[in-house]
């Protein structure tokens, strides 16, 4: 009877250890998920910064493009060509 009780206690202890290891794994997984969540929020912020920078660059390119279309005072405008008649 004593051996049976001892075996039951060992079995219960092994179940307890198994449950403890599962809870440690759960805590580790929970911690890793919180780290991943934080990293994703950092990446999201960085992407929003990049998106903003791209919109600024796009605006600057549109300004440059419109400035290239404007004639400057030093731009030579072509004069119309009128051929002179030959007798």
C-alpha positions, 0 to 999 in steps of 0.5 A: 500500500505504501508503494502504491501511495508513493507511486501515486505521489510521484505520478501527481508530482510529474503531472504538476511538473508537466503543468509547471513547464506548460505554464513556463512555456505559456509565459515565454510565448506570451513574452515573445508575442509582446516583443513581436507586437512591439516590433510590429508597432515600430515597423508600422511607425517607420512605414508611416515615416517612409510614406510621409517622406515619399509624399514630400519627395513626390511633391518636390518632384511635381514642383520641379517638374512645373518649374521646368515648364516655365520659361525663364528670362534667359530662355531663348525663344525660337523666332519664326522662320520666314524664308526670304523669296529668291528672284 
